[in-house]
Amino acid sequence: MNTTAMVLTISGLCLFYIPGFFGWLGIAFAITGTGIGVIGLTNTRTSPSGLGMDVAAWVYGIGTTAMGVAFQIKYAEGGLDMLMLPISLQIATLINIVLFPAFIAVQFVARRKLRKAGIALAFLLFTIIVACGWTALRLADSAGIALAQGS
């Protein structure tokens, strides 16, 4: 299960930057891998090495999903702007800073008790985090903020 989560999120990372169908397929892989990682992390029978793979899977999955949707919105040249949240760059960033530790904490609590509720809450937090992430990335790009420098 842990290996599957990693393979899916890394596959998504390799595909998300391709405009159109393959980019969306990569995003779907990342979302699926993140979901498997969350479920694996909340399972008490997961080994310590499996926990590391689950954590890596949802870290890759969150980044891939946020960057992938931001790229697809940019590529659509206004056709997908309705996917962006009506908030500022600063608010989107602040929400992510606050919710990411909560996302982690919910999974570790769900590992001990209320597993199904914890998984549902983790998926809700994942959705909010990636929506704020792609909104922040698109707003930063629109404002001319270079998030990565080429040589």
Secondary structure, 3 states (H helix, E strand, C coil): CHHHHHHHHHHHHHHCCCCCHHHHHHHHHHHHHHHHHHHHHCCCCCCHHHHHHHHHHHHHHHHHHHHHHHHHHHHCCCCCHHHCCCCCHHHHHHHHHHHHHHHHHHHHHHHHCCHHHHHHHHHHHHHHHHHHHHHHHHHHHHCCCCCCCCC
